[in-house]
Amino acid sequence: MSEINETKQGAGTKTEMPILQLNRLSYAKINGKILETTNAKLEKYIRYATERMNTEISSGDVIEHGLKLLFERDTGFKDWLKKN
């Protein structure tokens, strides 16, 4: 009975928005080779991050954030990027 009352109250509000919110991002698929030792560390890092963050982490997540760090910290690249 309380569920019916809650539904009726919610239906009367003016700004009905879904709870679900999506961030639509545009991704590019890349292919490349890495050393087997690097891949072994990548797999371990994914396992580590998944356990610590309590959410599924992919190799794409690690690569995306790793590249962001690289681009942010490479001052020579930042200077070059401003000119090009």
MIGU-639347 format. One record per residue: x, y, z of N, C-alpha, C in turn. Coordinates in steps of 0.2 Angstrom, whole numbers, plus 2048, in hexadecimal, padded with zeros to 3 digits. Example, Ala and Ser with C-alpha at 12.3 -4.5 7.8 and 13.67 -1.06 7.14 Angstrom:
2
8427E482783E7EA8278427F0827;8407F58238447FB824840800827;
// end
This chain:
84
8047FA800800800800804806800;80A80680480E80C80481180D7FD;8128087F98158087F381180C7EE;80A80B7EE80680E7EA8068167EC;8068187F280681F7F480C8227F2;81281F7F28188227F08188237E8;81581E7E581581F7DD8108247DB;80B8257DF80682B7DD8098317DF;80D8327E48108387E681683A7E1;8198357DF81F8367DA81C8387D3;8168357D18138377CB81183E7CA;8108417D080D8487D081284D7D0;81984C7D081E8517D081F8547C9;82185A7C982285D7C382885B7BF;82E85A7C38348587C08368517C1;83384D7BD8348467BD83B8447B9;8408427BC8468407B98488397BB;84A8357B684C82E7B885282E7BD;8538297C18588297C585F8277C1;85E8237BC8648227B88668287B4;86D8297B587082E7B187682B7AD;87682C7A787C82A7A388082F7A0;88782E7A088C83279E88E82F797;88C83279288E82F78B894832789;89982D7898A082F7878A282C780;8A682F77C8A882C7768AF829777;8AF8227758B581F7768B881D76F;8BF81C76F8C281A7698C581376B;8C580E7678C88087688CF808765;8D38057698DA8057678DD7FE768;8E27FD7648E57F67648ED7F8765;8F07F47688F77F47698FA7EE76D;9017EE76D9047E97709087EC776;9087E877B90C7E97819107E3783;9157E47879197DE7899157DA78E;9177D478E9137CF7929147D1799;91A7D379B91B7D57A29177DB7A4;9167E079F9117E57A090A7E37A1;9087DE79D9017DC79D9007D87A3;9057D47A69047D17AC9037D67B2;9077DC7B29067E17B78FF7E47B6;8FD7E57B08F67E87AE8F17E47B1;8F17DE7B08EC7D97B38EC7D97BA;8F27D97BD8F27DA7C58EF7E07C7;8F17E67C48EE7EC7C68E77EC7C5;8E47EA7C08DD7E97BF8D97E57C5;8DC7E07C78DA7DC7CC8DA7E07D3;8E07E37D48E17E77DA8DC7ED7DA;8DB7F17D58D67F77D48CF7F47D5;8CD7EF7D28C77EC7D38C57EA7DA;8CA7E77DD8C97E57E48C87EB7E9;8CD7F07E88CD7F67EC8C77FB7EB;8C57FB7E58C08007E38B97FD7E3;8B97F67E48B27F37E48AE7F47DE;8B17F47D88AE7F57D28B27F27CD;8AF7F07C78B37EC7C28B77F27BE;8BD7F07BD8C27F57BA8C47F17B4;8C57F47AE8C77F17A88CE7F47A6;8D17F07A18D77F379F8D77FA79B;8D17FB7988CF8017958CF80779A;8CC8057A08CC80A7A68D380C7A8;8D88077A98DE8087AB8E280C7A5;8E180A79F8E580E79A8E3815799;8DC8167998D981D7998DC82179E;8DC81F7A58DE8237AA8E68247AA;8E981F7A88F181F7A78F38247A2;8EF82479C8F18297978EF83079A;8EA83179D8E88387A08ED83A7A4;8F08367A98F68387AD8FC83A7A9;8FD8367A49038377A090283E79C;8FD83F79A8FB8467968FC84C79B;8F984B7A18F98507A69008527A8;90484D7A990B84E7AC91084F7A8;91084E7A191584F79C91585679A;91985A79D91986279C91B863795;92085F79292286078B91C85F786;91885A78891385878390D85E784;90C86078A90886678B90A86C787;91086E78791287378391287277C;91386C77A91386A77390B86B770;9078687759008687738FD86F772;8FF8747768FD87B7758FE87D76E;90487B76C90687E76590387A75F;9018747608FF87075B8F786F75B;
// end
